[in-house]
């Protein structure tokens, strides 16, 4: 089979200043390039999230419909 269209680029793209590393959470490099220690982020467990009540939104009713 022959491929049509542009060939894929095999060059590794450079990380932009807005690229965030998933390991150390710093900007400017990819995760596989990271030489720093993994940073610890405290997050709530799923059980804690489920026990927290949801905030229900109240719909905005136009004033024309409120009197009915």
Predicted model as a PDB file, atoms N, CA, C, CB and O in Angstrom, pLDDT in the B-factor column:
MODEL        1                                                                  
ATOM      1  N   UNK A   1       0.829  -1.183   0.000  1.00 61.00           N  
ATOM      2  CA  UNK A   1       0.000   0.000   0.000  1.00 61.00           C  
ATOM      3  C   UNK A   1       0.875   1.248   0.000  1.00 61.00           C  
ATOM      4  CB  UNK A   1      -0.944  -0.003   1.206  1.00 61.00           C  
ATOM      5  O   UNK A   1       1.944   1.286   0.610  1.00 61.00           O  
ATOM      6  N   UNK A   2       0.407   2.225  -0.674  1.00 69.00           N  
ATOM      7  CA  UNK A   2       1.101   3.501  -0.708  1.00 69.00           C  
ATOM      8  C   UNK A   2       0.346   4.495   0.157  1.00 69.00           C  
ATOM      9  CB  UNK A   2       1.240   4.022  -2.158  1.00 69.00           C  
ATOM     10  O   UNK A   2      -0.883   4.547   0.163  1.00 69.00           O  
ATOM     11  N   UNK A   3       1.121   5.276   0.882  1.00 71.00           N  
ATOM     12  CA  UNK A   3       0.498   6.323   1.695  1.00 71.00           C  
ATOM     13  C   UNK A   3       0.357   7.580   0.875  1.00 71.00           C  
ATOM     14  CB  UNK A   3       1.318   6.603   2.971  1.00 71.00           C  
ATOM     15  O   UNK A   3       1.201   7.905   0.040  1.00 71.00           O  
ATOM     16  N   UNK A   4      -0.718   8.270   1.128  1.00 77.00           N  
ATOM     17  CA  UNK A   4      -0.907   9.561   0.478  1.00 77.00           C  
ATOM     18  C   UNK A   4      -0.799  10.650   1.525  1.00 77.00           C  
ATOM     19  CB  UNK A   4      -2.273   9.631  -0.256  1.00 77.00           C  
ATOM     20  O   UNK A   4      -1.047  10.407   2.706  1.00 77.00           O  
ATOM     21  N   UNK A   5      -0.445  11.804   1.116  1.00 72.00           N  
ATOM     22  CA  UNK A   5      -0.348  12.922   2.042  1.00 72.00           C  
ATOM     23  C   UNK A   5       1.049  13.090   2.584  1.00 72.00           C  
ATOM     24  CB  UNK A   5      -1.311  12.743   3.176  1.00 72.00           C  
ATOM     25  O   UNK A   5       1.995  12.442   2.136  1.00 72.00           O  
ATOM     26  N   UNK A   6       1.162  13.965   3.549  1.00 72.00           N  
ATOM     27  CA  UNK A   6       2.469  14.285   4.131  1.00 72.00           C  
ATOM     28  C   UNK A   6       2.973  13.138   4.993  1.00 72.00           C  
ATOM     29  CB  UNK A   6       2.390  15.571   4.963  1.00 72.00           C  
ATOM     30  O   UNK A   6       2.186  12.422   5.613  1.00 72.00           O  
ATOM     31  N   UNK A   7       4.272  12.971   5.027  1.00 69.00           N  
ATOM     32  CA  UNK A   7       4.875  11.938   5.862  1.00 69.00           C  
ATOM     33  C   UNK A   7       4.931  12.415   7.304  1.00 69.00           C  
ATOM     34  CB  UNK A   7       6.288  11.572   5.356  1.00 69.00           C  
ATOM     35  O   UNK A   7       5.082  13.611   7.557  1.00 69.00           O  
ATOM     36  N   UNK A   8       4.810  11.493   8.249  1.00 63.00           N  
ATOM     37  CA  UNK A   8       4.902  11.910   9.656  1.00 63.00           C  
ATOM     38  C   UNK A   8       6.317  12.350   9.998  1.00 63.00           C  
ATOM     39  CB  UNK A   8       4.467  10.766  10.591  1.00 63.00           C  
ATOM     40  O   UNK A   8       7.294  11.793   9.496  1.00 63.00           O  
ATOM     41  N   UNK A   9       6.411  13.329  10.834  1.00 65.00           N  
ATOM     42  CA  UNK A   9       7.705  13.847  11.260  1.00 65.00           C  
ATOM     43  C   UNK A   9       8.237  12.992  12.407  1.00 65.00           C  
ATOM     44  CB  UNK A   9       7.594  15.337  11.688  1.00 65.00           C  
ATOM     45  O   UNK A   9       7.548  12.785  13.406  1.00 65.00           O  
ATOM     46  N   UNK A  10       9.443  12.508  12.260  1.00 65.00           N  
ATOM     47  CA  UNK A  10      10.046  11.691  13.303  1.00 65.00           C  
ATOM     48  C   UNK A  10      10.956  12.505  14.219  1.00 65.00           C  
ATOM     49  CB  UNK A  10      10.826  10.554  12.682  1.00 65.00           C  
ATOM     50  O   UNK A  10      11.601  11.949  15.107  1.00 65.00           O  
ATOM     51  N   UNK A  11      11.011  13.814  14.007  1.00 68.00           N  
ATOM     52  CA  UNK A  11      11.794  14.678  14.885  1.00 68.00           C  
ATOM     53  C   UNK A  11      11.009  14.872  16.175  1.00 68.00           C  
ATOM     54  CB  UNK A  11      12.113  16.056  14.202  1.00 68.00           C  
ATOM     55  O   UNK A  11       9.784  14.990  16.156  1.00 68.00           O  
ATOM     56  N   UNK A  12      11.714  14.903  17.275  1.00 62.00           N  
ATOM     57  CA  UNK A  12      11.047  15.168  18.538  1.00 62.00           C  
ATOM     58  C   UNK A  12      10.819  16.665  18.651  1.00 62.00           C  
ATOM     59  CB  UNK A  12      11.877  14.633  19.740  1.00 62.00           C  
ATOM     60  O   UNK A  12      11.770  17.443  18.579  1.00 62.00           O  
ATOM     61  N   UNK A  13       9.569  17.079  18.828  1.00 76.00           N  
ATOM     62  CA  UNK A  13       9.317  18.525  18.944  1.00 76.00           C  
ATOM     63  C   UNK A  13       9.872  19.067  20.246  1.00 76.00           C  
ATOM     64  CB  UNK A  13       7.814  18.824  18.853  1.00 76.00           C  
ATOM     65  O   UNK A  13       9.893  18.376  21.264  1.00 76.00           O  
ATOM     66  N   UNK A  14      10.316  20.301  20.201  1.00 84.00           N  
ATOM     67  CA  UNK A  14      10.834  20.937  21.406  1.00 84.00           C  
ATOM     68  C   UNK A  14       9.667  21.369  22.281  1.00 84.00           C  
ATOM     69  CB  UNK A  14      11.738  22.147  21.055  1.00 84.00           C  
ATOM     70  O   UNK A  14       8.612  21.764  21.786  1.00 84.00           O  
ATOM     71  N   UNK A  15       9.873  21.288  23.565  1.00 87.00           N  
ATOM     72  CA  UNK A  15       8.835  21.692  24.505  1.00 87.00           C  
ATOM     73  C   UNK A  15       8.746  23.213  24.531  1.00 87.00           C  
ATOM     74  CB  UNK A  15       9.121  21.132  25.923  1.00 87.00           C  
ATOM     75  O   UNK A  15       9.761  23.904  24.622  1.00 87.00           O  
ATOM     76  N   UNK A  16       7.545  23.715  24.453  1.00 89.00           N  
ATOM     77  CA  UNK A  16       7.342  25.159  24.516  1.00 89.00           C  
ATOM     78  C   UNK A  16       7.375  25.592  25.980  1.00 89.00           C  
ATOM     79  CB  UNK A  16       5.995  25.570  23.839  1.00 89.00           C  
ATOM     80  O   UNK A  16       7.270  24.749  26.870  1.00 89.00           O  
ATOM     81  N   UNK A  17       7.515  26.870  26.241  1.00 90.00           N  
ATOM     82  CA  UNK A  17       7.510  27.341  27.634  1.00 90.00           C  
ATOM     83  C   UNK A  17       6.193  27.041  28.362  1.00 90.00           C  
ATOM     84  CB  UNK A  17       7.776  28.837  27.670  1.00 90.00           C  
ATOM     85  O   UNK A  17       6.156  27.034  29.592  1.00 90.00           O  
ATOM     86  N   UNK A  18       5.116  26.796  27.609  1.00 91.00           N  
ATOM     87  CA  UNK A  18       3.838  26.494  28.250  1.00 91.00           C  
ATOM     88  C   UNK A  18       3.640  24.991  28.464  1.00 91.00           C  
ATOM     89  CB  UNK A  18       2.696  27.051  27.414  1.00 91.00           C  
ATOM     90  O   UNK A  18       2.629  24.583  29.036  1.00 91.00           O  
ATOM     91  N   UNK A  19       4.591  24.160  28.012  1.00 92.00           N  
ATOM     92  CA  UNK A  19       4.491  22.722  28.212  1.00 92.00           C  
ATOM     93  C   UNK A  19       4.777  22.399  29.673  1.00 92.00           C  
ATOM     94  CB  UNK A  19       5.465  21.962  27.279  1.00 92.00           C  
ATOM     95  O   UNK A  19       5.794  22.827  30.217  1.00 92.00           O  
ATOM     96  N   UNK A  20       3.886  21.646  30.308  1.00 91.00           N  
ATOM     97  CA  UNK A  20       4.028  21.343  31.735  1.00 91.00           C  
ATOM     98  C   UNK A  20       4.409  19.879  31.925  1.00 91.00           C  
ATOM     99  CB  UNK A  20       2.719  21.662  32.496  1.00 91.00           C  
ATOM    100  O   UNK A  20       3.775  18.985  31.363  1.00 91.00           O  
ATOM    101  N   UNK A  21       5.434  19.647  32.709  1.00 91.00           N  
ATOM    102  CA  UNK A  21       5.887  18.300  33.032  1.00 91.00           C  
ATOM    103  C   UNK A  21       4.889  17.665  34.002  1.00 91.00           C  
ATOM    104  CB  UNK A  21       7.325  18.321  33.642  1.00 91.00           C  
ATOM    105  O   UNK A  21       4.486  18.302  34.975  1.00 91.00           O  
ATOM    106  N   UNK A  22       4.487  16.418  33.746  1.00 90.00           N  
ATOM    107  CA  UNK A  22       3.533  15.740  34.608  1.00 90.00           C  
ATOM    108  C   UNK A  22       4.195  15.151  35.847  1.00 90.00           C  
ATOM    109  CB  UNK A  22       2.826  14.653  33.839  1.00 90.00           C  
ATOM    110  O   UNK A  22       3.511  14.735  36.782  1.00 90.00           O  
ATOM    111  N   UNK A  23       5.519  15.115  35.855  1.00 91.00           N  
ATOM    112  CA  UNK A  23       6.238  14.535  36.991  1.00 91.00           C  
ATOM    113  C   UNK A  23       6.539  15.574  38.067  1.00 91.00           C  
ATOM    114  CB  UNK A  23       7.535  13.896  36.517  1.00 91.00           C  
ATOM    115  O   UNK A  23       6.186  15.380  39.230  1.00 91.00           O  
ATOM    116  N   UNK A  24       7.190  16.677  37.689  1.00 91.00           N  
ATOM    117  CA  UNK A  24       7.577  17.689  38.678  1.00 91.00           C  
ATOM    118  C   UNK A  24       6.671  18.920  38.642  1.00 91.00           C  
ATOM    119  CB  UNK A  24       9.017  18.112  38.447  1.00 91.00           C  
ATOM    120  O   UNK A  24       6.784  19.796  39.499  1.00 91.00           O  
ATOM    121  N   UNK A  25       5.781  18.991  37.662  1.00 88.00           N  
ATOM    122  CA  UNK A  25       4.816  20.085  37.497  1.00 88.00           C  
ATOM    123  C   UNK A  25       5.457  21.425  37.160  1.00 88.00           C  
ATOM    124  CB  UNK A  25       4.007  20.234  38.747  1.00 88.00           C  
ATOM    125  O   UNK A  25       4.832  22.470  37.335  1.00 88.00           O  
ATOM    126  N   UNK A  26       6.699  21.405  36.678  1.00 91.00           N  
ATOM    127  CA  UNK A  26       7.348  22.620  36.194  1.00 91.00           C  
ATOM    128  C   UNK A  26       7.051  22.769  34.705  1.00 91.00           C  
ATOM    129  CB  UNK A  26       8.889  22.581  36.457  1.00 91.00           C  
ATOM    130  O   UNK A  26       6.588  21.832  34.055  1.00 91.00           O  
ATOM    131  N   UNK A  27       7.322  23.953  34.180  1.00 93.00           N  
ATOM    132  CA  UNK A  27       7.070  24.233  32.781  1.00 93.00           C  
ATOM    133  C   UNK A  27       8.374  24.184  31.988  1.00 93.00           C  
ATOM    134  CB  UNK A  27       6.390  25.599  32.620  1.00 93.00           C  
ATOM    135  O   UNK A  27       9.457  24.403  32.532  1.00 93.00           O  
ATOM    136  N   UNK A  28       8.249  23.892  30.685  1.00 93.00           N  
ATOM    137  CA  UNK A  28       9.379  24.028  29.776  1.00 93.00           C  
ATOM    138  C   UNK A  28      10.059  22.739  29.369  1.00 93.00           C  
ATOM    139  CB  UNK A  28      10.368  24.895  30.383  1.00 93.00           C  
ATOM    140  O   UNK A  28      11.009  22.780  28.587  1.00 93.00           O  
ATOM    141  N   UNK A  29       9.613  21.589  29.868  1.00 93.00           N  
ATOM    142  CA  UNK A  29      10.214  20.329  29.435  1.00 93.00           C  
ATOM    143  C   UNK A  29       9.182  19.211  29.478  1.00 93.00           C  
ATOM    144  CB  UNK A  29      11.426  19.971  30.315  1.00 93.00           C  
ATOM    145  O   UNK A  29       8.161  19.315  30.158  1.00 93.00           O  
ATOM    146  N   UNK A  30       9.465  18.129  28.733  1.00 92.00           N  
ATOM    147  CA  UNK A  30       8.581  16.974  28.694  1.00 92.00           C  
ATOM    148  C   UNK A  30       8.839  16.073  29.898  1.00 92.00           C  
ATOM    149  CB  UNK A  30       8.771  16.191  27.383  1.00 92.00           C  
ATOM    150  O   UNK A  30       9.890  16.163  30.533  1.00 92.00           O  
ATOM    151  N   UNK A  31       7.894  15.219  30.205  1.00 91.00           N  
ATOM    152  CA  UNK A  31       8.005  14.316  31.349  1.00 91.00           C  
ATOM    153  C   UNK A  31       9.195  13.374  31.191  1.00 91.00           C  
ATOM    154  CB  UNK A  31       6.714  13.508  31.520  1.00 91.00           C  
ATOM    155  O   UNK A  31       9.908  13.120  32.162  1.00 91.00           O  
ATOM    156  N   UNK A  32       9.421  12.856  29.993  1.00 92.00           N  
ATOM    157  CA  UNK A  32      10.525  11.911  29.792  1.00 92.00           C  
ATOM    158  C   UNK A  32      11.894  12.586  29.855  1.00 92.00           C  
ATOM    159  CB  UNK A  32      10.368  11.212  28.456  1.00 92.00           C  
ATOM    160  O   UNK A  32      12.910  11.898  29.949  1.00 92.00           O  
ATOM    161  N   UNK A  33      11.940  13.906  29.806  1.00 92.00           N  
ATOM    162  CA  UNK A  33      13.192  14.644  29.937  1.00 92.00           C  
ATOM    163  C   UNK A  33      13.459  15.081  31.372  1.00 92.00           C  
ATOM    164  CB  UNK A  33      13.175  15.854  29.032  1.00 92.00           C  
ATOM    165  O   UNK A  33      14.513  15.655  31.649  1.00 92.00           O  
ATOM    166  N   UNK A  34      12.534  14.823  32.290  1.00 92.00           N  
ATOM    167  CA  UNK A  34      12.605  15.345  33.649  1.00 92.00           C  
ATOM    168  C   UNK A  34      13.695  14.648  34.456  1.00 92.00           C  
ATOM    169  CB  UNK A  34      11.257  15.189  34.346  1.00 92.00           C  
ATOM    170  O   UNK A  34      13.824  13.424  34.422  1.00 92.00           O  
ATOM    171  N   UNK A  35      14.476  15.444  35.179  1.00 92.00           N  
ATOM    172  CA  UNK A  35      15.525  14.906  36.049  1.00 92.00           C  
ATOM    173  C   UNK A  35      15.228  15.196  37.512  1.00 92.00           C  
ATOM    174  CB  UNK A  35      16.888  15.488  35.667  1.00 92.00           C  
ATOM    175  O   UNK A  35      16.015  14.829  38.385  1.00 92.00           O  
ATOM    176  N   UNK A  36      14.105  15.850  37.794  1.00 90.00           N  
ATOM    177  CA  UNK A  36      13.760  16.219  39.166  1.00 90.00           C  
ATOM    178  C   UNK A  36      12.956  15.108  39.831  1.00 90.00           C  
ATOM    179  CB  UNK A  36      12.968  17.538  39.189  1.00 90.00           C  
ATOM    180  O   UNK A  36      12.517  14.157  39.183  1.00 90.00           O  
ATOM    181  N   UNK A  37      12.778  15.254  41.134  1.00 89.00           N  
ATOM    182  CA  UNK A  37      11.968  14.305  41.885  1.00 89.00           C  
ATOM    183  C   UNK A  37      10.488  14.558  41.602  1.00 89.00           C  
ATOM    184  CB  UNK A  37      12.263  14.410  43.403  1.00 89.00           C  
ATOM    185  O   UNK A  37      10.082  15.673  41.272  1.00 89.00           O  
ATOM    186  N   UNK A  38       9.700  13.504  41.739  1.00 87.00           N  
ATOM    187  CA  UNK A  38       8.258  13.643  41.584  1.00 87.00           C  
ATOM    188  C   UNK A  38       7.707  14.462  42.738  1.00 87.00           C  
ATOM    189  CB  UNK A  38       7.569  12.259  41.515  1.00 87.00           C  
ATOM    190  O   UNK A  38       8.006  14.177  43.898  1.00 87.00           O  
ATOM    191  N   UNK A  39       6.904  15.477  42.436  1.00 82.00           N  
ATOM    192  CA  UNK A  39       6.336  16.307  43.487  1.00 82.00           C  
ATOM    193  C   UNK A  39       5.036  15.666  43.968  1.00 82.00           C  
ATOM    194  CB  UNK A  39       6.092  17.763  42.982  1.00 82.00           C  
ATOM    195  O   UNK A  39       4.283  15.104  43.173  1.00 82.00           O  
ATOM    196  N   UNK A  40       4.780  15.754  45.255  1.00 84.00           N  
ATOM    197  CA  UNK A  40       3.590  15.158  45.843  1.00 84.00           C  
ATOM    198  C   UNK A  40       2.484  16.188  45.927  1.00 84.00           C  
ATOM    199  CB  UNK A  40       3.894  14.584  47.230  1.00 84.00           C  
ATOM    200  O   UNK A  40       2.678  17.278  46.464  1.00 84.00           O  
ATOM    201  N   UNK A  41       1.328  15.841  45.395  1.00 82.00           N  
ATOM    202  CA  UNK A  41       0.161  16.711  45.473  1.00 82.00           C  
ATOM    203  C   UNK A  41      -0.915  15.977  46.245  1.00 82.00           C  
ATOM    204  CB  UNK A  41      -0.346  17.125  44.055  1.00 82.00           C  
ATOM    205  O   UNK A  41      -1.369  14.906  45.842  1.00 82.00           O  
ATOM    206  N   UNK A  42      -1.313  16.555  47.344  1.00 86.00           N  
ATOM    207  CA  UNK A  42      -2.360  15.963  48.156  1.00 86.00           C  
ATOM    208  C   UNK A  42      -3.704  16.227  47.499  1.00 86.00           C  
ATOM    209  CB  UNK A  42      -2.330  16.522  49.597  1.00 86.00           C  
ATOM    210  O   UNK A  42      -4.074  17.375  47.251  1.00 86.00           O  
ATOM    211  N   UNK A  43      -4.426  15.154  47.221  1.00 86.00           N  
ATOM    212  CA  UNK A  43      -5.742  15.282  46.619  1.00 86.00           C  
ATOM    213  C   UNK A  43      -6.729  14.454  47.423  1.00 86.00           C  
ATOM    214  CB  UNK A  43      -5.726  14.840  45.135  1.00 86.00           C  
ATOM    215  O   UNK A  43      -6.336  13.464  48.039  1.00 86.00           O  
ATOM    216  N   UNK A  44      -8.001  14.834  47.434  1.00 90.00           N  
ATOM    217  CA  UNK A  44      -8.997  14.056  48.175  1.00 90.00           C  
ATOM    218  C   UNK A  44      -9.222  12.701  47.505  1.00 90.00           C  
ATOM    219  CB  UNK A  44     -10.331  14.833  48.274  1.00 90.00           C  
ATOM    220  O   UNK A  44      -9.131  12.570  46.285  1.00 90.00           O  
ATOM    221  N   UNK A  45      -9.517  11.701  48.330  1.00 94.00           N  
ATOM    222  CA  UNK A  45      -9.803  10.376  47.790  1.00 94.00           C  
ATOM    223  C   UNK A  45     -11.171  10.391  47.126  1.00 94.00           C  
ATOM    224  CB  UNK A  45      -9.744   9.296  48.901  1.00 94.00           C  
ATOM    225  O   UNK A  45     -11.941  11.338  47.286  1.00 94.00           O  
ATOM    226  N   UNK A  46     -11.461   9.345  46.387  1.00 92.00           N  
ATOM    227  CA  UNK A  46     -12.754   9.273  45.710  1.00 92.00           C  
ATOM    228  C   UNK A  46     -13.887   9.196  46.741  1.00 92.00           C  
ATOM    229  CB  UNK A  46     -12.803   8.051  44.758  1.00 92.00           C  
ATOM    230  O   UNK A  46     -14.952   9.775  46.527  1.00 92.00           O  
ATOM    231  N   UNK A  47     -13.670   8.493  47.847  1.00 94.00           N  
ATOM    232  CA  UNK A  47     -14.677   8.399  48.893  1.00 94.00           C  
ATOM    233  C   UNK A  47     -14.960   9.773  49.485  1.00 94.00           C  
ATOM    234  CB  UNK A  47     -14.225   7.428  49.990  1.00 94.00           C  
ATOM    235  O   UNK A  47     -16.118  10.113  49.727  1.00 94.00           O  
ATOM    236  N   UNK A  48     -13.921  10.568  49.720  1.00 92.00           N  
ATOM    237  CA  UNK A  48     -14.109  11.915  50.244  1.00 92.00           C  
ATOM    238  C   UNK A  48     -14.882  12.775  49.243  1.00 92.00           C  
ATOM    239  CB  UNK A  48     -12.750  12.559  50.570  1.00 92.00           C  
ATOM    240  O   UNK A  48     -15.720  13.586  49.639  1.00 92.00           O  
ATOM    241  N   UNK A  49     -14.606  12.603  47.959  1.00 91.00           N  
ATOM    242  CA  UNK A  49     -15.314  13.371  46.947  1.00 91.00           C  
ATOM    243  C   UNK A  49     -16.791  12.993  46.908  1.00 91.00           C  
ATOM    244  CB  UNK A  49     -14.677  13.155  45.576  1.00 91.00           C  
ATOM    245  O   UNK A  49     -17.648  13.862  46.743  1.00 91.00           O  
ATOM    246  N   UNK A  50     -17.098  11.702  47.057  1.00 92.00           N  
ATOM    247  CA  UNK A  50     -18.483  11.250  46.983  1.00 92.00           C  
ATOM    248  C   UNK A  50     -19.280  11.630  48.227  1.00 92.00           C  
ATOM    249  CB  UNK A  50     -18.527   9.750  46.786  1.00 92.00           C  
ATOM    250  O   UNK A  50     -20.494  11.817  48.146  1.00 92.00           O  
ATOM    251  N   UNK A  51     -18.615  11.748  49.378  1.00 93.00           N  
ATOM    252  CA  UNK A  51     -19.308  12.132  50.598  1.00 93.00           C  
ATOM    253  C   UNK A  51     -19.654  13.610  50.622  1.00 93.00           C  
ATOM    254  CB  UNK A  51     -18.469  11.787  51.798  1.00 93.00           C  
ATOM    255  O   UNK A  51     -20.569  14.023  51.335  1.00 93.00           O  
ATOM    256  N   UNK A  52     -18.936  14.406  49.854  1.00 89.00           N  
ATOM    257  CA  UNK A  52     -19.187  15.837  49.802  1.00 89.00           C  
ATOM    258  C   UNK A  52     -20.459  16.084  48.998  1.00 89.00           C  
ATOM    259  CB  UNK A  52     -17.979  16.595  49.183  1.00 89.00           C  
ATOM    260  O   UNK A  52     -20.557  15.617  47.863  1.00 89.00           O  
ATOM    261  N   UNK A  53     -21.434  16.802  49.548  1.00 88.00           N  
ATOM    262  CA  UNK A  53     -22.688  17.013  48.817  1.00 88.00           C  
ATOM    263  C   UNK A  53     -22.481  17.902  47.593  1.00 88.00           C  
ATOM    264  CB  UNK A  53     -23.740  17.635  49.739  1.00 88.00           C  
ATOM    265  O   UNK A  53     -21.660  18.819  47.592  1.00 88.00           O  
ATOM    266  N   UNK A  54     -23.244  17.602  46.570  1.00 84.00           N  
ATOM    267  CA  UNK A  54     -23.181  18.396  45.353  1.00 84.00           C  
ATOM    268  C   UNK A  54     -23.931  19.700  45.540  1.00 84.00           C  
ATOM    269  CB  UNK A  54     -23.752  17.617  44.164  1.00 84.00           C  
ATOM    270  O   UNK A  54     -24.955  19.753  46.221  1.00 84.00           O  
ATOM    271  N   UNK A  55     -23.411  20.743  44.932  1.00 84.00           N  
ATOM    272  CA  UNK A  55     -24.079  22.037  44.974  1.00 84.00           C  
ATOM    273  C   UNK A  55     -25.006  22.102  43.762  1.00 84.00           C  
ATOM    274  CB  UNK A  55     -23.043  23.230  44.980  1.00 84.00           C  
ATOM    275  O   UNK A  55     -24.550  22.154  42.620  1.00 84.00           O  
ATOM    276  N   UNK A  56     -26.308  22.099  44.029  1.00 86.00           N  
ATOM    277  CA  UNK A  56     -27.279  22.137  42.955  1.00 86.00           C  
ATOM    278  C   UNK A  56     -27.504  23.573  42.517  1.00 86.00           C  
ATOM    279  CB  UNK A  56     -28.598  21.490  43.390  1.00 86.00           C  
ATOM    280  O   UNK A  56     -27.608  24.484  43.338  1.00 86.00           O  
ATOM    281  N   UNK A  57     -27.577  23.754  41.214  1.00 86.00           N  
ATOM    282  CA  UNK A  57     -27.778  25.094  40.662  1.00 86.00           C  
ATOM    283  C   UNK A  57     -29.266  25.377  40.567  1.00 86.00           C  
ATOM    284  CB  UNK A  57     -27.105  25.234  39.271  1.00 86.00           C  
ATOM    285  O   UNK A  57     -30.046  24.511  40.172  1.00 86.00           O  
ATOM    286  N   UNK A  58     -29.653  26.577  40.925  1.00 86.00           N  
ATOM    287  CA  UNK A  58     -31.034  27.017  40.807  1.00 86.00           C  
ATOM    288  C   UNK A  58     -31.205  27.693  39.446  1.00 86.00           C  
ATOM    289  CB  UNK A  58     -31.422  27.986  41.976  1.00 86.00           C  
ATOM    290  O   UNK A  58     -30.449  28.606  39.114  1.00 86.00           O  
ATOM    291  N   UNK A  59     -32.181  27.260  38.659  1.00 86.00           N  
ATOM    292  CA  UNK A  59     -32.363  27.898  37.339  1.00 86.00           C  
ATOM    293  C   UNK A  59     -32.893  29.319  37.501  1.00 86.00           C  
ATOM    294  CB  UNK A  59     -33.332  27.068  36.454  1.00 86.00           C  
ATOM    295  O   UNK A  59     -33.650  29.623  38.423  1.00 86.00           O  
ATOM    296  N   UNK A  60     -32.479  30.160  36.593  1.00 88.00           N  
ATOM    297  CA  UNK A  60     -32.964  31.541  36.598  1.00 88.00           C  
ATOM    298  C   UNK A  60     -34.280  31.597  35.832  1.00 88.00           C  
ATOM    299  CB  UNK A  60     -31.911  32.516  35.972  1.00 88.00           C  
ATOM    300  O   UNK A  60     -34.338  31.255  34.651  1.00 88.00           O  
ATOM    301  N   UNK A  61     -35.317  32.023  36.503  1.00 85.00           N  
ATOM    302  CA  UNK A  61     -36.639  32.101  35.893  1.00 85.00           C  
ATOM    303  C   UNK A  61     -36.920  33.566  35.583  1.00 85.00           C  
ATOM    304  CB  UNK A  61     -37.746  31.492  36.830  1.00 85.00           C  
ATOM    305  O   UNK A  61     -36.813  34.421  36.462  1.00 85.00           O  
ATOM    306  N   UNK A  62     -37.278  33.858  34.339  1.00 85.00           N  
ATOM    307  CA  UNK A  62     -37.585  35.249  33.981  1.00 85.00           C  
ATOM    308  C   UNK A  62     -38.752  35.776  34.802  1.00 85.00           C  
ATOM    309  CB  UNK A  62     -37.904  35.365  32.480  1.00 85.00           C  
ATOM    310  O   UNK A  62     -39.617  35.008  35.222  1.00 85.00           O  
ATOM    311  N   UNK A  63     -38.775  37.065  35.026  1.00 83.00           N  
ATOM    312  CA  UNK A  63     -39.801  37.681  35.866  1.00 83.00           C  
ATOM    313  C   UNK A  63     -41.207  37.504  35.263  1.00 83.00           C  
ATOM    314  CB  UNK A  63     -39.493  39.176  36.058  1.00 83.00           C  
ATOM    315  O   UNK A  63     -42.184  37.471  36.011  1.00 83.00           O  
ATOM    316  N   UNK A  64     -41.332  37.391  33.942  1.00 83.00           N  
ATOM    317  CA  UNK A  64     -42.635  37.190  33.322  1.00 83.00           C  
ATOM    318  C   UNK A  64     -43.249  35.854  33.734  1.00 83.00           C  
ATOM    319  CB  UNK A  64     -42.513  37.265  31.804  1.00 83.00           C  
ATOM    320  O   UNK A  64     -44.471  35.728  33.809  1.00 83.00           O  
ATOM    321  N   UNK A  65     -42.408  34.859  34.000  1.00 82.00           N  
ATOM    322  CA  UNK A  65     -42.914  33.529  34.319  1.00 82.00           C  
ATOM    323  C   UNK A  65     -43.033  33.288  35.817  1.00 82.00           C  
ATOM    324  CB  UNK A  65     -42.020  32.485  33.710  1.00 82.00           C  
ATOM    325  O   UNK A  65     -43.619  32.280  36.214  1.00 82.00           O  
ATOM    326  N   UNK A  66     -42.514  34.149  36.652  1.00 79.00           N  
ATOM    327  CA  UNK A  66     -42.529  33.943  38.092  1.00 79.00           C  
ATOM    328  C   UNK A  66     -43.923  34.109  38.687  1.00 79.00           C  
ATOM    329  CB  UNK A  66     -41.574  34.900  38.756  1.00 79.00           C  
ATOM    330  O   UNK A  66     -44.242  33.457  39.681  1.00 79.00           O  
ATOM    331  N   UNK A  67     -44.748  34.953  38.112  1.00 66.00           N  
ATOM    332  CA  UNK A  67     -46.073  35.222  38.675  1.00 66.00           C  
ATOM    333  C   UNK A  67     -47.081  34.137  38.340  1.00 66.00           C  
ATOM    334  CB  UNK A  67     -46.585  36.551  38.180  1.00 66.00           C  
ATOM    335  O   UNK A  67     -48.145  34.085  38.957  1.00 66.00           O  
ATOM    336  N   UNK A  68     -46.793  33.300  37.417  1.00 57.00           N  
ATOM    337  CA  UNK A  68     -47.766  32.282  36.992  1.00 57.00           C  
ATOM    338  C   UNK A  68     -47.858  31.145  37.942  1.00 57.00           C  
ATOM    339  CB  UNK A  68     -47.423  31.757  35.647  1.00 57.00           C  
ATOM    340  O   UNK A  68     -48.632  30.214  37.719  1.00 57.00           O  
TER     341      UNK A  68                                                      
ENDMDL                                                                          
END                                                                             
